[in-house]
């Protein structure tokens, strides 16, 4: 989440309703259009990924052998192993064929298939970023609803101020601060990692991991919940003046019921898009938080891969990160008509 | 649009009851959560304590993840350090003096021409699976590296000059060389068991992850959680004294500050690579011992004297004036190494003499008397005045050929010490009328500039092994690129006298004194030519928990380091402290920690309920 734009995302999903061509069901048209757009985006991402990382300065072979005693033969052998002795068009062709068959190649540094590395790391990332996103969304929605409903109150001002302050705090700094205060200082939590070596038994492991998760998740929630809160707050504000709310009140509903049954469902729409977009970004994880807390996820894999640059790793991860955003965006597009009849044509 | 609450709105329904019901629901949920969490915790706590094995586990913070567990592939220091624990080598380096000492090879002899080496292999060594270790294992390891490109990935340079490696019998190994080689007692190649490895199909991808990994070192690798930790158990049958700690855990923690916090918390027993500020802070911390060791690394910069290939084809765009030795030497006289030691390293460094760090007594060389290029800006200015570099109107000198002395300086942006040194250099060189454009850049950019010869000054640093052959070899003419862009060294240096001495030190492998003399003369040439310029040997700063580790071997002793030793001495010698507080801290922490979360959850729940209740009151 830190890598992408941190400005609260607006609504992107709701395209203008279009007139369907005769003979084609509007729903099919809508669906087909979205899927094709997604596929084209994915293709563009694939191509970009190849060239983007080859523009990076530095030679992977030189970086990997830096400061080590190596012979010229060894360097050449590595280059051959990595396929870097091939002309660029040939490399590109191999890359494309590999991508199409989901063969991401062999990591330069770890010498194992990249798909294996990704499979290893995706679990911890989903666990950390997924938990963080769900908690942040819940917290943000609850606080945003209250703040919007009672705009200008002391509570609104305090909550909004606090959320925006945390939003502007660098996550690695907050993470370190929490480590210093709560982990090494008060000794309440482990300073980093995902598990204590040697803990056995499913239940104990789960508890151990939960214990390790507290600080990274807290850091992540603190930093990102503001975006959910601000979106929810402004959508609740938008709905607040609506006539149907007056009607609802007029028929005698309590304030809380008006909010819960009428205002919130309508205000949720833009937030849904945001949540879907962020679900896509869950995969890319929280790179800095993963680094500070030594969390063995995709984010730290990407970070360490960039330093070499370990091209197969960063290429594949770039496609996976972007791909998951595209897929989630597509899902948001598909779910939207179900939530909002106005989008249906 | 934002309408205020309408106070005249009639109250509706039975709000109190509804509110209270919600409140009760929340409270119930919170209590339920708390009730499940607490017993869960008490169950987990003792389990955690047991598995920690209290004092017998030594946990080491590692800044890198392991790249590969295969000794044929592993290149990172963390991986090679672990291999030093799990495998044996033909020879070791003495923990106190760094000199080669017997390991698997009990003794050795050389033919008169220096091309045939015969080693006697110990007969009392077994692999951790019980099979005996014989000369055949050693011969097979070397031969495989010679024949298989994949197996040569990490250490191929050691065997590149081998003609053959054969086991004459179980205890006799014979190696024939193409040419004499100085490193025959410094072959840093882990010996792997033939009976396990001969079935491997592709050495370039085999990552050696069948646990426990069969080895013959003081520890056995028993587990690896990729990107998290790696666990080793003591090998009770080790042919030297078995280790005192039962278990070693290397924990991957990429963030240096987080490592220090983990040390404070007692979660790890040892951290390395501290900054001077961290070392100073840890000196004040209870139960922590800071080890200040003489560095194995030098820091410096090289000057581009005009990049060229071995055939003499010039390339790149180095400043033409830097071909002049007088200018290069004047630059060195303008730099205050003592200032760098104090202001960059806070005193935790030595001002450099020669190319090889001072910790290696045998090879250390220091310039004497008139040959010293000590800090003296006046002398430097005089040298330049006499050589015809006149100052322009803006105070910047111009070479006799009319080129303004305006140099680019490439600095690694990921090394704070280089960055700070770079800033000092800009100031000092300005004092003698040289303008420096400070390019603090990504190491990749820097490496590209070096390889294409498009630089003037560029920072560098090497870790020097007890045997200096390699770091000396990279400045021979033979190390220049065969074609532009293929360089493996870090300076475009070529000097015939230097090359002759390099050959001499290779040929005198059996006469340590003569070899050291040659190595010292080589350093004098490097110093005089001022292309490869060494500024400091930074201390290695490390810290360990004295309440977990009672004593630990440094190398060399005294004044040596713990992490990154040439050998397994630190971890195989470490003695556990008597009072074992390590394991307990974790479980108590877990208990209190989850307890705190539960409290916060309850607190939050109560707060929310009260807010809701209050909100309801306000409005109704």
Interface residues (C-beta under 8 A of the other chain):
Chain A: X56 X57 X58 X59 X62 X63 X64 X65 X66 X67 X68 X69 X70 X71 X72 X73 X74 X75 X77 X78 X81 X106 X109 X110 X111 X112 X117 X120 X121 X150 X151 X152 X155 X172 X176 X179 X180 X182 X183 X184 X186 X187 X188 X189 X190 X191 X192 X193 X194 X195 X196 X197 X198 X199 X200 X201 X203 X204 X207 X208 X210 X211 X214 X237 X238 X240 X241 X249 X252 X253 X254 X255 X256 X257 X291 X292 X293 X294 X296 X300 X301 X303 X304 X309
Chain B: X1 X2 X3 X5 X6 X9 X10 X11 X12 X13 X15 X18 X40 X41 X43 X44 X47 X48 X51 X52 X53 X57 X59 X65 X67 X68 X70 X73 X75 X149 X150 X152 X153 X156 X157 X160 X204 X205 X207 X223 X225 X226 X227 X228 X229 X231 X249 X251 X252 X253 X254 X255 X257 X258 X261 X262 X264 X265 X267 X442 X443 X444 X445 X447 X448 X451 X461 X462 X463 X465 X470 X482 X486 X488 X585 X586 X588 X589 X590 X592 X593 X594 X596 X597 X611 X615 X616 X619
